[in-house]
Amino acid sequence: MAAEAVLVARLRANDQAAFRELVRARHGRLLRLAGAFCRNRASAEEVVQETWLAVITGLHGFSGEAPLAAWINGILVNKAKTRAVRDGRMVNFSDLARQESEGDAFEPERFLPDGHWAEQHRPWDALTPEREAGDRELLAGVGEALDKLPPAQRAVVLLRDVEGLESPAICQALGISDANLRVLLHRARVKLRDAADRMVRG
């Protein structure tokens, strides 16, 4: 929090280096999140640019009650929803979330009573150049699997697992219930783990 307060102070003082640092750290994540709402990459890029403009012009109104990343994500979600409606792509996000959470549940035998995975991955091997290369390949593959998730599942896993936002903030930003959020997260996580398993075993 202290480091974030320093960053915000630098940004408010129009420190260009601080803004470049922020853009480098957040731009790719924002683009991926915008992609959950937008019709194509060009639209997503425009939404991210609009978000950065809103951050610059609205920074003095940032209260600091929520983390800076959460505030920026909230701006992006609002801009992306507006753009999706304008592009004629957007059904109500809560309706989309409900559609993606309907249907059969995943196999309960895959999970322990406490909710953890029944089948555990084996421990990582010692760090070697081969393992580092394999880790990079696995990370790229999981990124591709993330991009293929249905929009609502992709949005919630990005906001919860990548950005670390708390559930109430995600539900408010996306206009979904906590129950919808839990189902969407579960389904997205299972798909991502399955994708990782296929890559590891393959």
N, C-alpha and C positions, 0 to 999 in steps of 0.2 A: 504493500500500500504506500509506503514511503517513496519507493521508486516511481510509482504511478503519479504521486503528487508532484514529484519533481518534473516528470514528463509533462504533466498538464500545465504546470507553471511555465515550462519552456515553450509549449505550444501557444499559450496565451500571450507570451512575449514575442510571438511571431518568429520563433527560432526555426529556420528552414531545415536545419539538420535534424531537429527533433521530428518535424513533420515527415521528412524522408524516412527516418527510422520507423515511424508508425506505419507509413504506407508499405514499406518493405515487410514488416511483421504481419500486417493484417490483410493486404490486398488480395492475395491468393485465396484466403479463407472467405473473404467477402464475395469474391467471384464465384466460388463453389456454392455458397449459400444462395446467392442470387439466381444461380442456375436451377434451383429447386422451384422457382416461381416463373422464370422467364422462358419464352418460346425458343430462343436461340442465344448463342454466345454473345452476339453483338448487342442484343437487348440487355443481357446480364452485365456486360461491360459498361453500358450507358448508365444502368442503375448504380453500379459501383461508383462511377464518376459523380453522379448526382449525390450519392452518399458522402463522398469526400467533400464536395462543396458544402453540403449541409453541416458537416463536422466543422469545417473552417469557420463558417458564418455563425454557427450555434455554440461554439466552444465556451463562450463566456456565460452561457446559460447552463452549462453542465454543472450539476450540483455536487457530484462526487458521492451521492448516496449509493449508487450502484457502481460496479467497476466500469472503467472506460470502455472496455471491449463490449460489455453488455449494452451500454448506451449506443455505441456505434452499430451493433447488430440490430438494435431496435429501430434505428433510423433506416437501415438497409431493408429490413422486413417491410416497413411501411412504404418505402419507395418502390420495392419490388411488387408488393400487392397492387399499388396504384398502377404501375406499368403493366402488370399482367391483365388487369381489368381493361386498361386502354387498348391492349393488344388483342382483347377478346379471348384470352386464354383461360382466365381465372374463373373457376367455380369457387364458391365459398370455401375457404381453406378448411373450415370445420367439417363441411360435407366431404371434401376430399379425404380428410383424415379418417372420417367414419368409414368411407368406402375401403380405404386401405387397411383398416383394422377389422373388417368383416371377414367371415369365412372360417374355415377350420383352424383350430389352434395348432401350434407345433407340438410334436410328440412329447408328452410329459416325461417319458422314460429317459429323455436326454438330460433331465435336470434332477438334482437332489432335492429333498424336501425344503432345504433352506434357500433354494433358488440358484445355487451354483451349478456349473456344468458337471454332469456325471462323469464324462470322459475328460480327463485332464491332459494337457499337452505335456510332453516330456520336457525336462529342464533344458535350457539353452546349452549348446556346446560352448567350449572355450572360444574366446574371441579370436578369430583367424581371418585372413583376407577373404577366404572362401565364404565364411559365414557373413562377413560384412556385405559382400556382393549379394548373397542370398537374401539378407535382410532388406537391402535396397530394392531388390526385385519383388519381394513379398510386399513391401510398403507400396510400391507402384501398383501392384495387382489389387491390393485392398482399396487404393484410391480409385482405380477403375471400377471396382465393384460398388464403391460408394456412389460414384456418378451414375450407376445404372439403377440405383434404388428408386422406387416410386417417389414422387416429389415430397409428400408429407413425411415419409420415413426418412428421406435424406435430410430434410430440414431439421427434424427433431434430433437425429443422431449428430448432426453438425453442431447444433446449439448445445446439446447436453454433453456429449462425449468429447467433442473437439474443443468447443469454446468453454465448457465447464459451467454453463449457466444453470441456476437452480430451476427446479420444475415449475414453481409458480410464475417465474418470469417468462419461461417458454410458453406456458399455457396462455398467459396474458398477451404475449406478442403474437401468437398464432391463432388465438381465439378458439382453443380446443380445451376439452376437459382433462383433468388429471388422469382419468381412466383411459381416454384416447391416447394420451401421451405415453402411458406405460405400455399399452399394446403396440403402438407404433415403434417404440424403442426396442421392445422385445423382438419384434419381427425383423427390424433392421439389423440388430446385433446378431441374430441367428444367421441371417443371410451373409453378413460380413464374415462371421466365423466360418461358415461353410465354404465361402470363397477362399479364405486363408487355408483351410484344411485341404481343399483340392490342390492348391498350389504347393503346399508342403509335401503332401503325399505324392503329387505328380512329379 
